[in-house]
């Protein structure tokens, strides 16, 4: 495995903290390759690591990477795009965060929050499957502690081959998504990509936001609402039936599994549905 280090420094007045995640992003143009993201606090600090969370928002030609420091009400992020080359390598672009109005409305932040930017946005040529790019995002000059984001290129797993199941695989994957409500397809223009995480979320105008998990968590307001099998996930809420479809298997394993859903009826500007994922379901609950 080759590791490329990109030192992208932001001098912080106080330390920010992160913890390892298991988010991934795919796109129909990436030839079966996915980007896996893991934000790490270095040196490790499991207590401090609980003070920040991260998420992905799928975009039309890549994705938006976001990390939140909710204690100090500030967040930062960047856009990531990848272009395949004839040589079998890829060109990775780290660009300024550029969310649409609808996507920004889904961040659960307000005018009291501070948005941090990166001082430079590198382009990484000729990376291959198995390579990892490291980006130093935030540095506390007083202590030397920093946030490092690891971006790894991996081939999508062949889900047609049965494998031993492990708790580390308890994630949901939504690729080339489509959605229908009470049997009627939603007229939308989702990007031709996908996302993976311990929790999926989507927002539909007129319906609100739904967070979906394989793990019950009644303390956060999740309830058993449906099931997932192969490429189809269905659940009901308030007498309304939702059907989510993916171009690949949504949940690991070959069985039929319960799904747990949390609904927020908060309204946002009208538009097509948006979706994404998070390391943990609780990262999407900010009420």
C-alpha positions, 0 to 999 in steps of 0.5 A: 500500500502506498501512502501519500501525505498532504500537509493541509494545515489550519491553525486552531486556537483550541484542539478539535477532536475526531475518531475513526469512521467507516464512511465510503463514497462511490460513483458510477464513473469510478469503475467500481472503486470507492473512497473510504474516509477515516478521520483520526485524532493523533495522537489518539484520545478516545475521550476527546474523540467524542467531541466531533462527528463527521458525515458525507453528502453525495454530490453529482460528480463526487461528494462533500466531506464534513466534520463538525465540532459541535462543542465550539459550534464550528465545522469544516469540509471539502469536496472530493472528486475523482477522475479515472485515467487510461493507465488504470490510475485516478486523479483525486481532487480536493476542492472547496466545500460547495453545497447546494442550498438544499444540502446546506439546510440539512446540516443542522447548523445555523448562523451562530456556527463558524465555517472553516476553510482549508488554506489550499486544495490539492490535486493528487495524480496517479493514485491506485487502488490500495493507496491511501492519501492522508490530509492533515486538516487541523493542528493545535500548535500548542500541543501538536495534536491534529486531525488527520483524514485518511482517504483510501481507494478500495474495490467494491466487495463482490456481494454475490459471494457469501462471506463470514459475517462480522459486526464490523460489516454492519453498515448500509450501502445505497448506490444509484438510489431510487425511492417511491412513496406509496408505490409512486416513484419520486420524480427526482434527479439523484446523482449517479453515485452512492454512499456507505455508513452505519446510518443512511439518511434522506430528505424528501420535500413534504415528508421530512428527513429519515435516518435509517439504521440496522441497530435499534436505539429507542433512546434516540427515537428510533423505532422498528419500521420495516425491513431490508433484503438484497437491493430493496429497503421498505418501511412505513411511517404514519400510514405512508410506505417508503421503498428504497432501491439500490443498484447493489445490496443495501445491507450485508448478509443474505437474509432479511433484516429489520430496519429502525427509522427516526423521522424529523418533520422539519421543513426545508426549501422545496426541491429534489430529495437529498441523501447521505450517510454518517459514521453513527446514527447519533451523529444525525440527531441534533434536536 
